[in-house]
């Protein structure tokens, strides 16, 4: 089943530059969603809990790829560059 999901997965790339203070709001659950503009200009919103593992002392910075299925369910999120 996972292979079928991967074959049908769609992906979007985007950059995040979130300062430490805002990143801590994501970490504490005070902000429930991340909103970003993709490289293709689309607006993207997803649950903030998915960026917690990317938080550093300076915040969240880098270029990311998000994959999702045909039902817009997120499959994964990965940092692809700084």
Backbone atoms as SQL, in Angstrom:
CREATE TABLE atoms (id INTEGER PRIMARY KEY, chain TEXT, resi INTEGER, resn TEXT, atom TEXT, x REAL, y REAL, z REAL);
INSERT INTO atoms VALUES
  (1, 'A', 1, 'UNK', 'N', 0.825, -1.200, 0.000),
  (2, 'A', 1, 'UNK', 'CA', 0.000, 0.000, 0.000),
  (3, 'A', 1, 'UNK', 'C', 0.865, 1.258, 0.000),
  (4, 'A', 2, 'UNK', 'N', 1.943, 1.251, 0.746),
  (5, 'A', 2, 'UNK', 'CA', 2.818, 2.414, 0.817),
  (6, 'A', 2, 'UNK', 'C', 3.395, 2.732, -0.568),
  (7, 'A', 3, 'UNK', 'N', 3.755, 1.690, -1.355),
  (8, 'A', 3, 'UNK', 'CA', 4.290, 1.935, -2.677),
  (9, 'A', 3, 'UNK', 'C', 3.259, 2.602, -3.577),
  (10, 'A', 4, 'UNK', 'N', 1.990, 2.209, -3.444),
  (11, 'A', 4, 'UNK', 'CA', 0.941, 2.844, -4.221),
  (12, 'A', 4, 'UNK', 'C', 0.802, 4.308, -3.824),
  (13, 'A', 5, 'UNK', 'N', 0.912, 4.615, -2.540),
  (14, 'A', 5, 'UNK', 'CA', 0.837, 6.004, -2.088),
  (15, 'A', 5, 'UNK', 'C', 1.968, 6.806, -2.691),
  (16, 'A', 6, 'UNK', 'N', 3.158, 6.253, -2.687),
  (17, 'A', 6, 'UNK', 'CA', 4.316, 6.958, -3.209),
  (18, 'A', 6, 'UNK', 'C', 4.153, 7.232, -4.696),
  (19, 'A', 7, 'UNK', 'N', 3.627, 6.267, -5.449),
  (20, 'A', 7, 'UNK', 'CA', 3.433, 6.451, -6.878),
  (21, 'A', 7, 'UNK', 'C', 2.432, 7.559, -7.169),
  (22, 'A', 8, 'UNK', 'N', 1.394, 7.690, -6.349),
  (23, 'A', 8, 'UNK', 'CA', 0.364, 8.690, -6.565),
  (24, 'A', 8, 'UNK', 'C', 0.661, 9.997, -5.846),
  (25, 'A', 9, 'UNK', 'N', 1.750, 10.056, -5.116),
  (26, 'A', 9, 'UNK', 'CA', 2.064, 11.235, -4.309),
  (27, 'A', 9, 'UNK', 'C', 2.336, 12.446, -5.195),
  (28, 'A', 10, 'UNK', 'N', 1.874, 13.569, -4.721),
  (29, 'A', 10, 'UNK', 'CA', 2.179, 14.848, -5.344),
  (30, 'A', 10, 'UNK', 'C', 3.098, 15.583, -4.387),
  (31, 'A', 11, 'UNK', 'N', 3.898, 16.474, -4.915),
  (32, 'A', 11, 'UNK', 'CA', 4.855, 17.182, -4.058),
  (33, 'A', 11, 'UNK', 'C', 4.869, 18.663, -4.399),
  (34, 'A', 12, 'UNK', 'N', 5.104, 19.459, -3.353),
  (35, 'A', 12, 'UNK', 'CA', 5.291, 20.893, -3.489),
  (36, 'A', 12, 'UNK', 'C', 6.547, 21.272, -2.732),
  (37, 'A', 13, 'UNK', 'N', 7.269, 22.259, -3.230),
  (38, 'A', 13, 'UNK', 'CA', 8.451, 22.744, -2.527),
  (39, 'A', 13, 'UNK', 'C', 8.204, 24.189, -2.099),
  (40, 'A', 14, 'UNK', 'N', 8.859, 24.564, -0.991),
  (41, 'A', 14, 'UNK', 'CA', 8.682, 25.915, -0.451),
  (42, 'A', 14, 'UNK', 'C', 9.839, 26.226, 0.486),
  (43, 'A', 15, 'UNK', 'N', 9.998, 27.492, 0.800),
  (44, 'A', 15, 'UNK', 'CA', 11.016, 27.947, 1.746),
  (45, 'A', 15, 'UNK', 'C', 10.337, 28.413, 3.020),
  (46, 'A', 16, 'UNK', 'N', 10.997, 28.138, 4.138),
  (47, 'A', 16, 'UNK', 'CA', 10.553, 28.660, 5.426),
  (48, 'A', 16, 'UNK', 'C', 11.699, 29.431, 6.058),
  (49, 'A', 17, 'UNK', 'N', 11.385, 30.612, 6.551),
  (50, 'A', 17, 'UNK', 'CA', 12.320, 31.410, 7.338),
  (51, 'A', 17, 'UNK', 'C', 11.512, 31.925, 8.524),
  (52, 'A', 18, 'UNK', 'N', 11.551, 31.157, 9.585),
  (53, 'A', 18, 'UNK', 'CA', 10.760, 31.440, 10.783),
  (54, 'A', 18, 'UNK', 'C', 11.729, 31.740, 11.919),
  (55, 'A', 19, 'UNK', 'N', 11.564, 32.902, 12.562),
  (56, 'A', 19, 'UNK', 'CA', 12.465, 33.240, 13.655),
  (57, 'A', 19, 'UNK', 'C', 12.204, 32.354, 14.876),
  (58, 'A', 20, 'UNK', 'N', 13.104, 32.414, 15.819),
  (59, 'A', 20, 'UNK', 'CA', 13.050, 31.552, 17.001),
  (60, 'A', 20, 'UNK', 'C', 11.737, 31.710, 17.764),
  (61, 'A', 21, 'UNK', 'N', 11.292, 32.948, 17.937),
  (62, 'A', 21, 'UNK', 'CA', 10.078, 33.206, 18.700),
  (63, 'A', 21, 'UNK', 'C', 8.850, 32.535, 18.065),
  (64, 'A', 22, 'UNK', 'N', 8.693, 32.692, 16.769),
  (65, 'A', 22, 'UNK', 'CA', 7.565, 32.065, 16.071),
  (66, 'A', 22, 'UNK', 'C', 7.704, 30.543, 16.082),
  (67, 'A', 23, 'UNK', 'N', 8.921, 30.044, 15.894),
  (68, 'A', 23, 'UNK', 'CA', 9.150, 28.593, 15.917),
  (69, 'A', 23, 'UNK', 'C', 8.742, 28.007, 17.263),
  (70, 'A', 24, 'UNK', 'N', 9.009, 28.730, 18.335),
  (71, 'A', 24, 'UNK', 'CA', 8.632, 28.254, 19.662),
  (72, 'A', 24, 'UNK', 'C', 7.101, 28.233, 19.831),
  (73, 'A', 25, 'UNK', 'N', 6.399, 29.108, 19.153),
  (74, 'A', 25, 'UNK', 'CA', 4.925, 29.056, 19.166),
  (75, 'A', 25, 'UNK', 'C', 4.445, 27.751, 18.514),
  (76, 'A', 26, 'UNK', 'N', 5.109, 27.338, 17.439),
  (77, 'A', 26, 'UNK', 'CA', 4.784, 26.052, 16.809),
  (78, 'A', 26, 'UNK', 'C', 5.082, 24.911, 17.775),
  (79, 'A', 27, 'UNK', 'N', 6.239, 24.985, 18.416),
  (80, 'A', 27, 'UNK', 'CA', 6.671, 23.921, 19.323),
  (81, 'A', 27, 'UNK', 'C', 5.710, 23.756, 20.504),
  (82, 'A', 28, 'UNK', 'N', 5.282, 24.870, 21.070),
  (83, 'A', 28, 'UNK', 'CA', 4.385, 24.831, 22.232),
  (84, 'A', 28, 'UNK', 'C', 2.930, 24.570, 21.864),
  (85, 'A', 29, 'UNK', 'N', 2.618, 24.563, 20.579),
  (86, 'A', 29, 'UNK', 'CA', 1.247, 24.325, 20.150),
  (87, 'A', 29, 'UNK', 'C', 0.380, 25.567, 20.169),
  (88, 'A', 30, 'UNK', 'N', 0.983, 26.732, 20.339),
  (89, 'A', 30, 'UNK', 'CA', 0.233, 27.986, 20.349),
  (90, 'A', 30, 'UNK', 'C', -0.203, 28.394, 18.941),
  (91, 'A', 31, 'UNK', 'N', 0.540, 27.969, 17.959),
  (92, 'A', 31, 'UNK', 'CA', 0.177, 28.178, 16.552),
  (93, 'A', 31, 'UNK', 'C', -0.088, 26.797, 15.981),
  (94, 'A', 32, 'UNK', 'N', -1.261, 26.603, 15.434),
  (95, 'A', 32, 'UNK', 'CA', -1.645, 25.257, 15.009),
  (96, 'A', 32, 'UNK', 'C', -1.310, 24.946, 13.553),
  (97, 'A', 33, 'UNK', 'N', -1.051, 25.974, 12.745),
  (98, 'A', 33, 'UNK', 'CA', -0.817, 25.722, 11.323),
  (99, 'A', 33, 'UNK', 'C', 0.340, 26.564, 10.800),
  (100, 'A', 34, 'UNK', 'N', 1.037, 25.998, 9.842),
  (101, 'A', 34, 'UNK', 'CA', 2.077, 26.706, 9.099),
  (102, 'A', 34, 'UNK', 'C', 1.453, 27.114, 7.775),
  (103, 'A', 35, 'UNK', 'N', 1.653, 28.360, 7.400),
  (104, 'A', 35, 'UNK', 'CA', 1.179, 28.846, 6.108),
  (105, 'A', 35, 'UNK', 'C', 2.402, 29.298, 5.327),
  (106, 'A', 36, 'UNK', 'N', 2.531, 28.811, 4.114),
  (107, 'A', 36, 'UNK', 'CA', 3.683, 29.149, 3.278),
  (108, 'A', 36, 'UNK', 'C', 3.227, 29.313, 1.835),
  (109, 'A', 37, 'UNK', 'N', 4.047, 29.981, 1.057),
  (110, 'A', 37, 'UNK', 'CA', 3.828, 30.094, -0.381),
  (111, 'A', 37, 'UNK', 'C', 4.818, 29.159, -1.062),
  (112, 'A', 38, 'UNK', 'N', 4.305, 28.281, -1.903),
  (113, 'A', 38, 'UNK', 'CA', 5.164, 27.319, -2.585),
  (114, 'A', 38, 'UNK', 'C', 6.001, 28.009, -3.654),
  (115, 'A', 39, 'UNK', 'N', 6.994, 27.295, -4.148),
  (116, 'A', 39, 'UNK', 'CA', 7.850, 27.830, -5.212),
  (117, 'A', 39, 'UNK', 'C', 7.042, 28.164, -6.463),
  (118, 'A', 40, 'UNK', 'N', 5.890, 27.514, -6.635),
  (119, 'A', 40, 'UNK', 'CA', 5.043, 27.782, -7.808),
  (120, 'A', 40, 'UNK', 'C', 3.990, 28.851, -7.532),
  (121, 'A', 41, 'UNK', 'N', 4.007, 29.431, -6.319),
  (122, 'A', 41, 'UNK', 'CA', 3.100, 30.530, -6.003),
  (123, 'A', 41, 'UNK', 'C', 1.792, 30.147, -5.335),
  (124, 'A', 42, 'UNK', 'N', 1.608, 28.864, -5.048),
  (125, 'A', 42, 'UNK', 'CA', 0.388, 28.407, -4.384),
  (126, 'A', 42, 'UNK', 'C', 0.482, 28.639, -2.883),
  (127, 'A', 43, 'UNK', 'N', -0.661, 28.898, -2.266),
  (128, 'A', 43, 'UNK', 'CA', -0.715, 28.994, -0.812),
  (129, 'A', 43, 'UNK', 'C', -0.825, 27.582, -0.244),
  (130, 'A', 44, 'UNK', 'N', -0.081, 27.327, 0.816),
  (131, 'A', 44, 'UNK', 'CA', -0.028, 26.001, 1.423),
  (132, 'A', 44, 'UNK', 'C', -0.216, 26.141, 2.929),
  (133, 'A', 45, 'UNK', 'N', -1.056, 25.304, 3.490),
  (134, 'A', 45, 'UNK', 'CA', -1.251, 25.296, 4.939),
  (135, 'A', 45, 'UNK', 'C', -1.235, 23.853, 5.411),
  (136, 'A', 46, 'UNK', 'N', -0.499, 23.607, 6.519),
  (137, 'A', 46, 'UNK', 'CA', -0.442, 22.259, 7.084),
  (138, 'A', 46, 'UNK', 'C', -0.217, 22.364, 8.584),
  (139, 'A', 47, 'UNK', 'N', -0.511, 21.293, 9.335),
  (140, 'A', 47, 'UNK', 'CA', -0.378, 21.329, 10.794),
  (141, 'A', 47, 'UNK', 'C', 1.049, 21.628, 11.251),
  (142, 'A', 48, 'UNK', 'N', 1.170, 22.551, 12.196),
  (143, 'A', 48, 'UNK', 'CA', 2.474, 22.997, 12.681),
  (144, 'A', 48, 'UNK', 'C', 3.273, 21.888, 13.351),
  (145, 'A', 49, 'UNK', 'N', 2.615, 20.889, 13.866),
  (146, 'A', 49, 'UNK', 'CA', 3.350, 19.813, 14.554),
  (147, 'A', 49, 'UNK', 'C', 4.363, 19.144, 13.633),
  (148, 'A', 50, 'UNK', 'N', 4.176, 19.241, 12.328),
  (149, 'A', 50, 'UNK', 'CA', 5.102, 18.594, 11.388),
  (150, 'A', 50, 'UNK', 'C', 6.441, 19.320, 11.246),
  (151, 'A', 51, 'UNK', 'N', 6.524, 20.574, 11.688),
  (152, 'A', 51, 'UNK', 'CA', 7.806, 21.289, 11.580),
  (153, 'A', 51, 'UNK', 'C', 8.610, 21.246, 12.875),
  (154, 'A', 52, 'UNK', 'N', 8.063, 20.696, 13.920),
  (155, 'A', 52, 'UNK', 'CA', 8.754, 20.690, 15.217),
  (156, 'A', 52, 'UNK', 'C', 10.148, 20.082, 15.133),
  (157, 'A', 53, 'UNK', 'N', 10.318, 19.033, 14.365),
  (158, 'A', 53, 'UNK', 'CA', 11.628, 18.367, 14.298),
  (159, 'A', 53, 'UNK', 'C', 12.675, 19.191, 13.553),
  (160, 'A', 54, 'UNK', 'N', 12.255, 20.269, 12.890),
  (161, 'A', 54, 'UNK', 'CA', 13.192, 21.113, 12.152),
  (162, 'A', 54, 'UNK', 'C', 13.572, 22.377, 12.924),
  (163, 'A', 55, 'UNK', 'N', 13.063, 22.540, 14.127),
  (164, 'A', 55, 'UNK', 'CA', 13.341, 23.736, 14.915),
  (165, 'A', 55, 'UNK', 'C', 14.768, 23.679, 15.467),
  (166, 'A', 56, 'UNK', 'N', 15.486, 24.773, 15.261),
  (167, 'A', 56, 'UNK', 'CA', 16.836, 24.922, 15.816),
  (168, 'A', 56, 'UNK', 'C', 16.834, 26.141, 16.735),
  (169, 'A', 57, 'UNK', 'N', 17.976, 26.458, 17.286),
  (170, 'A', 57, 'UNK', 'CA', 18.073, 27.628, 18.166),
  (171, 'A', 57, 'UNK', 'C', 17.760, 28.927, 17.446),
  (172, 'A', 58, 'UNK', 'N', 17.940, 28.954, 16.133),
  (173, 'A', 58, 'UNK', 'CA', 17.656, 30.171, 15.367),
  (174, 'A', 58, 'UNK', 'C', 16.268, 30.156, 14.722),
  (175, 'A', 59, 'UNK', 'N', 15.511, 29.103, 14.904),
  (176, 'A', 59, 'UNK', 'CA', 14.171, 29.020, 14.325),
  (177, 'A', 59, 'UNK', 'C', 14.065, 27.872, 13.337),
  (178, 'A', 60, 'UNK', 'N', 13.365, 28.122, 12.244),
  (179, 'A', 60, 'UNK', 'CA', 13.209, 27.128, 11.174),
  (180, 'A', 60, 'UNK', 'C', 13.602, 27.803, 9.873),
  (181, 'A', 61, 'UNK', 'N', 14.607, 27.254, 9.218),
  (182, 'A', 61, 'UNK', 'CA', 15.101, 27.858, 7.983),
  (183, 'A', 61, 'UNK', 'C', 15.435, 26.755, 6.985),
  (184, 'A', 62, 'UNK', 'N', 15.078, 26.986, 5.733),
  (185, 'A', 62, 'UNK', 'CA', 15.441, 26.044, 4.695),
  (186, 'A', 62, 'UNK', 'C', 14.393, 25.914, 3.624),
  (187, 'A', 63, 'UNK', 'N', 14.711, 25.063, 2.691),
  (188, 'A', 63, 'UNK', 'CA', 13.794, 24.729, 1.605),
  (189, 'A', 63, 'UNK', 'C', 13.256, 23.334, 1.910),
  (190, 'A', 64, 'UNK', 'N', 11.956, 23.157, 1.739),
  (191, 'A', 64, 'UNK', 'CA', 11.284, 21.932, 2.131),
  (192, 'A', 64, 'UNK', 'C', 10.473, 21.366, 0.978),
  (193, 'A', 65, 'UNK', 'N', 10.224, 20.055, 1.075),
  (194, 'A', 65, 'UNK', 'CA', 9.339, 19.379, 0.128),
  (195, 'A', 65, 'UNK', 'C', 8.265, 18.668, 0.947),
  (196, 'A', 66, 'UNK', 'N', 7.022, 18.903, 0.578),
  (197, 'A', 66, 'UNK', 'CA', 5.902, 18.234, 1.220),
  (198, 'A', 66, 'UNK', 'C', 5.244, 17.330, 0.185),
  (199, 'A', 67, 'UNK', 'N', 4.966, 16.108, 0.584),
  (200, 'A', 67, 'UNK', 'CA', 4.298, 15.147, -0.310),
  (201, 'A', 67, 'UNK', 'C', 2.931, 14.833, 0.268),
  (202, 'A', 68, 'UNK', 'N', 1.961, 14.692, -0.620),
  (203, 'A', 68, 'UNK', 'CA', 0.600, 14.380, -0.192),
  (204, 'A', 68, 'UNK', 'C', -0.082, 13.530, -1.252),
  (205, 'A', 69, 'UNK', 'N', -1.136, 12.841, -0.822),
  (206, 'A', 69, 'UNK', 'CA', -1.836, 11.939, -1.740),
  (207, 'A', 69, 'UNK', 'C', -2.965, 12.677, -2.469),
  (208, 'A', 70, 'UNK', 'N', -3.728, 11.938, -3.259),
  (209, 'A', 70, 'UNK', 'CA', -4.818, 12.526, -4.042),
  (210, 'A', 70, 'UNK', 'C', -5.920, 13.127, -3.171),
  (211, 'A', 71, 'UNK', 'N', -5.985, 12.717, -1.913),
  (212, 'A', 71, 'UNK', 'CA', -6.989, 13.254, -0.987),
  (213, 'A', 71, 'UNK', 'C', -6.423, 14.402, -0.154),
  (214, 'A', 72, 'UNK', 'N', -5.249, 14.884, -0.548),
  (215, 'A', 72, 'UNK', 'CA', -4.562, 15.990, 0.135),
  (216, 'A', 72, 'UNK', 'C', -4.106, 15.625, 1.540),
  (217, 'A', 73, 'UNK', 'N', -3.974, 14.335, 1.813),
  (218, 'A', 73, 'UNK', 'CA', -3.441, 13.889, 3.100),
  (219, 'A', 73, 'UNK', 'C', -1.916, 13.892, 3.003),
  (220, 'A', 74, 'UNK', 'N', -1.286, 14.537, 3.977),
  (221, 'A', 74, 'UNK', 'CA', 0.163, 14.642, 3.964),
  (222, 'A', 74, 'UNK', 'C', 0.813, 13.270, 4.150),
  (223, 'A', 75, 'UNK', 'N', 1.811, 12.987, 3.324),
  (224, 'A', 75, 'UNK', 'CA', 2.570, 11.749, 3.428),
  (225, 'A', 75, 'UNK', 'C', 3.869, 12.000, 4.191),
  (226, 'A', 76, 'UNK', 'N', 4.594, 13.062, 3.800),
  (227, 'A', 76, 'UNK', 'CA', 5.797, 13.411, 4.561),
  (228, 'A', 76, 'UNK', 'C', 6.246, 14.839, 4.251),
  (229, 'A', 77, 'UNK', 'N', 7.147, 15.313, 5.105),
  (230, 'A', 77, 'UNK', 'CA', 7.750, 16.614, 4.962),
  (231, 'A', 77, 'UNK', 'C', 9.240, 16.444, 5.176),
  (232, 'A', 78, 'UNK', 'N', 10.039, 16.979, 4.271),
  (233, 'A', 78, 'UNK', 'CA', 11.485, 16.872, 4.421),
  (234, 'A', 78, 'UNK', 'C', 12.150, 18.177, 4.064),
  (235, 'A', 79, 'UNK', 'N', 13.273, 18.467, 4.753),
  (236, 'A', 79, 'UNK', 'CA', 14.084, 19.621, 4.383),
  (237, 'A', 79, 'UNK', 'C', 14.994, 19.154, 3.255),
  (238, 'A', 80, 'UNK', 'N', 15.040, 19.915, 2.174),
  (239, 'A', 80, 'UNK', 'CA', 15.859, 19.506, 1.042),
  (240, 'A', 80, 'UNK', 'C', 17.100, 20.385, 0.878),
  (241, 'A', 81, 'UNK', 'N', 17.150, 21.532, 1.569),
  (242, 'A', 81, 'UNK', 'CA', 18.361, 22.348, 1.597),
  (243, 'A', 81, 'UNK', 'C', 18.218, 23.413, 2.678),
  (244, 'A', 82, 'UNK', 'N', 19.349, 24.023, 3.022),
  (245, 'A', 82, 'UNK', 'CA', 19.341, 25.074, 4.050),
  (246, 'A', 82, 'UNK', 'C', 18.882, 26.405, 3.489);
